[in-house]
Amino acid sequence: MKNLFNIILIISATAVAFLVFYFILGNPDNFVNGDFHEPKNALGYIYTGGPLVALLITFIILAIAYTIERFLSINKAKGKGNPEKFIKELIDLLAEGDLDKALALCDQQRGSIANVMRAAIVRFKEVEGDPQLNDAQKIGEVQRSIDESMNLETPLLEKNLPILSTVASISTMVGLLGTTVGMIRAFQALAADAAAAATQLAIGISEALYNTAGGLIGAVIAIVAYNFFTTKVDQFIYMMDEAILSVVQIFTVRVKK
């Protein structure tokens, strides 16, 4: 399902980008007498950047789309309420020994932290009264349940972050390629026909610069989003680890009584 979402998003972004390129940027009204060699406004000059501009628009759309997707997903992972407040209330309930209310609080909160905490509490309730397990084995079972739940939740938090990083890298390189192609065309025109060199040189430089700008815009959006969400995920996992440590300590004390 995850791969299907990414495929659909990439295809949709590409389709939108090429529609924008050919029907908005390439509108004849953006050129003098409809001559695509004589742009008369910024949209026309951007169009002269060639098909690589459409590819850069695709990367910009993808960067924005994955930024929105990660923002919504990470907010969903936090649950319905403030995660820090939830952890404090949960620790207080567990310290009081009220496992049922702690479970109800997890069900109310939802999200990644609540899922991990719920798995730990459920497993502890199952093994607490088991006479075949000693204290260390009981805590070991709880820890194993926590690890399994963390292995399920952590990939959801980090999902699609590598795509943002890839978009940043490729966008920069495609922009550089467009810049190189534009400069090659500019100097070829200058060498071939000195009389028409001024116009062709201007178009070639324009192509180069708009490709550079497009590549930088896509890269900046993707890099900022990647670094922002990577930091958010790290902070979130650190908060989960602290909560897990507190819960395990409470359970360790409880089984030894």
C-alpha positions, 0 to 999 in steps of 0.5 A, a space after each residue: 500500500 505504501 509503494 502504491 501511494 508513492 507511485 500514484 503520487 509521483 505519477 500525479 505530480 509528473 502529470 501536473 508538472 507537464 500540464 503546467 509546463 505545456 499549457 500554462 508556461 507554454 501558452 502562446 500568449 506568453 510569446 511575441 506573436 506566438 513565436 516560442 523563440 521570443 518570450 515576452 514575460 516571465 512564464 515564457 522565459 521559464 518555458 524556454 528552459 525546456 522539458 527539464 523545467 517540467 521535471 523540476 516542477 515535478 520535484 517541487 510538487 513532490 517536495 511539497 506533497 511529502 512535506 504535507 504528508 509527513 506533517 500529518 503523519 507525525 501529528 497523527 503519531 502523537 495521538 489525540 492529546 499532548 503526548 507529554 501530558 499523556 506520559 505524565 498521567 500514564 506514569 502516575 496511574 502506573 505508579 498507583 498500580 491502576 493498570 486498567 485506567 492506564 489502558 483506558 488512557 492509552 485507548 483514548 490517546 492513541 498514536 505511537 506512544 500510546 500503542 507502545 505503552 499499551 503493548 507493555 501494559 497488556 503484556 505485563 498483565 498477562 505475565 504478572 501472575 504467571 508462577 512459571 516465570 521469575 521476576 527477570 523473565 517477566 520484565 524480559 517479556 514486557 521488554 520484548 513486547 515493547 521492542 516488537 511494538 517499537 519495531 512497528 511504530 518507528 518505520 511509520 515515523 521515518 517513512 518517506 523521509 529518504 524520498 525527501 532526501 532523494 528529491 533534494 539531491 536529484 533536484 539540485 543535479 537536474 537544475 545543474 544539468 539544465 544550467 549546463 544545457 542552457 549555457 551550451 546552447 547560448 554559446 553555440 548560438 553565439 558561435 554560429 550567428 553573431 548577428 542573432 547572438 544577442 537574442 539567442 544568448 539571452 534565451 540560453 542564459 535565461 534557460 540556464 538561470 531558470 533551471 538553476 532557480 527551479 533546482 534550488 527551490 526544490 532542493 531547499 524545500 526538501 532539505 528543510 523539510 527533511 531536517 525538520 522532520 528528522 529532528 521531530 522524529 528523533 525527539 519523538 523517539 527520545 520521548 518514547 524511550 524515556 517513557 519506556 524506561 519509566 514504565 519498565 522501572 515501575 513494573 520492575 519494582 512491582 514484580 519484586 514486591 
